[in-house]
Amino acid sequence: MTRAAYKRILLKLSGEALMGERQYGIDPAVLDFIARQITDVLNLGVQAAVVVGGGNIFRGIEASQQGMERATADYAGMLATIINALALQNALEKAGVTVRTQSAINVQAVAEPYIRRRAIRHLEKGRVVLFAAGTGNPYMTTDTAAALRAIEIGADVVLMAKNKVDGVYEADPRQVPGARRFQTLEYIEALNRRLEVMDSTALSLCMENALPIIVFDLSAPDSIVRAVRGEKIGTLVGSQESVLAAV
């Protein structure tokens, strides 16, 4: 397939996916890998926005479990997503892509404030928009930010790029040998079974707005481009009937 299946996408990158083989931080090779694919997506005529997580630097939930006040921990996590967004911005600009980073919290020296109409205008001009700092609110994950921003900008699909996870399984394959991956998965089944697609608030938002989600392994060759082309990759979460892949 050489044509794109979508006009406007939102790519959700976990912070962990940016680590590559490292235990912490950012692997420049991974950033270059992502930047090259986003460039290919733009060349297909697709408008692209990205939400980045911060788990490779700081995880608010884990910090709160260790005694840090939850709201403070979550704000620290938002700052981690800004670091990741700036790193990805730099990689994209080196690849010749025009980028705008918008932050849900005010950091005017390094990023624009999040303004929905401005973000859409950037996309219409062929710029990649990076959404940092989640929703700007504690107790909300970057998954929820991805769902919310995708709906706000009128994205056709959310691409959930995972770190070495090639889709959604009926059970944890590391604990249940022979667990099968879903080719397609219905929203309500994912919610009822608490399958690891995204957090329940984010998944409910997608369901209420009929926004499809593709869960796939970022490290697979040309994974982002293949998803944008509509190839069968990972798990498609939506309103269609759930179908398990053959063993």
ZAMARVO-656047 format. One record per residue (C-alpha): residue in three letters; x, y, z. Coordinates in steps of 0.5 Angstrom, whole numbers, padded with zeros to 4 digits, always signed. Example, Ala and Ser with C-alpha at 12.3 -4.5 7.8 and 13.67 -1.06 7.14 Angstrom:
2
ala+0025-0009+0016/ser+0027-0002+0014/
REM end
This chain:
247
met+0000+0000+0000/thr+0003+0007-0002/arg-0003+0011+0000/ala-0005+0013+0007/ala-0011+0011+0010/tyr-0012+0017+0015/lys-0011+0024+0014/arg-0010+0027+0021/ile-0006+0022+0026/leu-0004+0023+0033/leu+0002+0019+0035/lys+0002+0017+0043/leu+0009+0015+0045/ser+0011+0012+0051/gly+0017+0015+0055/glu+0020+0008+0056/ala+0020+0007+0048/leu+0025+0013+0047/met+0030+0009+0052/gly+0031+0004+0047/glu+0036-0001+0050/arg+0038+0004+0055/gln+0035+0003+0063/tyr+0034+0011+0063/gly+0034+0017+0059/ile+0033+0018+0051/asp+0037+0014+0046/pro+0038+0019+0040/ala+0038+0013+0035/val+0031+0012+0037/leu+0029+0019+0036/asp+0032+0019+0029/phe+0028+0012+0028/ile+0022+0016+0030/ala+0024+0022+0026/arg+0025+0019+0020/gln+0018+0015+0020/ile+0014+0022+0021/thr+0018+0025+0015/asp+0015+0019+0011/val+0008+0020+0014/leu+0008+0027+0012/asn+0011+0025+0005/leu+0004+0021+0005/gly+0000+0028+0005/val-0002+0026+0013/gln-0002+0031+0018/ala+0001+0029+0025/ala+0001+0031+0032/val+0005+0027+0037/val+0004+0026+0045/val+0010+0024+0049/gly+0010+0021+0056/gly+0015+0022+0061/gly+0016+0015+0064/asn+0024+0014+0062/ile+0025+0020+0066/phe+0020+0021+0072/arg+0014+0017+0073/gly+0009+0021+0078/ile+0005+0015+0080/glu+0011+0011+0082/ala+0014+0017+0086/ser+0007+0018+0090/gln+0008+0011+0092/gln+0014+0012+0095/gly+0012+0018+0099/met+0012+0024+0094/glu+0005+0028+0094/arg+0001+0026+0088/ala+0000+0032+0085/thr+0007+0035+0086/ala+0009+0028+0083/asp+0005+0029+0077/tyr+0007+0036+0076/ala+0014+0033+0076/gly+0012+0028+0071/met+0009+0033+0066/leu+0016+0037+0066/ala+0019+0030+0064/thr+0015+0030+0058/ile+0017+0037+0056/ile+0024+0034+0056/asn+0022+0029+0051/ala+0018+0033+0047/leu+0024+0038+0046/ala+0029+0032+0044/leu+0024+0030+0039/gln+0023+0037+0036/asn+0031+0037+0035/ala+0031+0030+0032/leu+0025+0032+0027/glu+0028+0039+0026/lys+0035+0035+0024/ala+0031+0031+0019/gly+0028+0038+0016/val+0021+0038+0019/thr+0018+0044+0021/val+0015+0043+0028/arg+0012+0046+0034/thr+0012+0044+0041/gln+0005+0046+0045/ser+0005+0045+0053/ala-0001+0045+0057/ile+0003+0048+0063/asn+0006+0055+0062/val+0014+0054+0059/gln+0014+0060+0054/ala+0021+0060+0054/val+0021+0053+0050/ala+0014+0052+0048/glu+0008+0055+0046/pro+0002+0054+0050/tyr-0003+0049+0048/ile-0008+0053+0044/arg-0013+0048+0040/arg-0014+0053+0034/arg-0007+0054+0033/ala-0005+0047+0034/ile-0010+0046+0028/arg-0007+0051+0024/his+0000+0049+0025/leu-0003+0042+0022/glu-0006+0045+0016/lys+0001+0048+0014/gly+0004+0041+0014/arg+0008+0042+0021/val+0008+0037+0026/val+0005+0039+0033/leu+0008+0036+0039/phe+0004+0036+0045/ala+0007+0036+0052/ala+0006+0036+0059/gly+0000+0032+0059/thr-0007+0035+0060/gly-0004+0040+0065/asn-0007+0037+0071/pro-0005+0032+0076/tyr-0008+0025+0076/met-0009+0025+0069/thr-0004+0020+0065/thr-0001+0022+0058/asp-0006+0017+0055/thr-0012+0021+0057/ala-0008+0027+0054/ala-0007+0023+0048/ala-0015+0021+0047/leu-0017+0028+0049/arg-0012+0032+0044/ala-0014+0027+0038/ile-0021+0029+0039/glu-0020+0036+0040/ile-0016+0037+0033/gly-0020+0032+0030/ala-0015+0026+0029/asp-0018+0020+0025/val-0014+0015+0029/val-0010+0015+0035/leu-0003+0011+0034/met-0001+0008+0041/ala+0007+0006+0040/lys+0009+0001+0045/asn+0016-0001+0047/lys+0017-0008+0045/val+0009-0010+0045/asp+0006-0012+0039/gly-0001-0011+0041/val-0007-0013+0046/tyr-0007-0020+0048/glu-0012-0024+0052/ala-0008-0025+0058/asp+0000-0023+0059/pro+0004-0027+0055/arg+0010-0027+0059/gln+0005-0030+0065/val+0000-0034+0060/pro+0004-0038+0055/gly+0000-0039+0049/ala-0004-0032+0050/arg-0007-0030+0044/arg-0006-0023+0041/phe-0013-0019+0039/gln-0013-0017+0031/thr-0019-0013+0033/leu-0022-0011+0039/glu-0028-0008+0041/tyr-0028-0002+0046/ile-0033-0005+0051/glu-0029-0011+0052/ala-0023-0008+0053/leu-0026-0004+0058/asn-0030-0010+0062/arg-0023-0014+0061/arg-0019-0009+0063/leu-0014-0010+0058/glu-0008-0006+0057/val-0010-0001+0051/met-0009+0005+0055/asp-0012+0008+0062/ser-0020+0007+0062/thr-0021+0015+0062/ala-0018+0015+0056/leu-0021+0009+0053/ser-0028+0011+0055/leu-0026+0018+0051/cys-0024+0014+0045/met-0031+0010+0045/glu-0035+0016+0046/asn-0032+0019+0040/ala-0032+0013+0036/leu-0024+0014+0035/pro-0020+0008+0033/ile-0014+0006+0037/ile-0008+0002+0034/val-0004-0001+0039/phe+0003-0003+0036/asp+0010-0005+0037/leu+0014+0002+0036/ser+0021-0002+0034/ala+0018-0006+0029/pro+0021-0004+0022/asp+0017+0002+0019/ser+0011+0001+0024/ile+0009+0008+0024/val+0008+0008+0017/arg+0005+0001+0016/ala+0000+0003+0021/val-0002+0010+0017/arg-0002+0006+0011/gly-0008+0002+0014/glu-0003-0005+0014/lys-0005-0010+0019/ile-0001-0009+0025/gly-0002-0010+0032/thr-0009-0009+0035/leu-0014-0005+0032/val-0019-0002+0038/gly-0026+0000+0036/ser-0033-0001+0035/gln-0032-0008+0031/glu-0033-0015+0034/ser-0027-0017+0037/val-0022-0022+0033/leu-0016-0026+0036/ala-0011-0028+0032/ala-0009-0035+0030/val-0004-0039+0034/
REM end
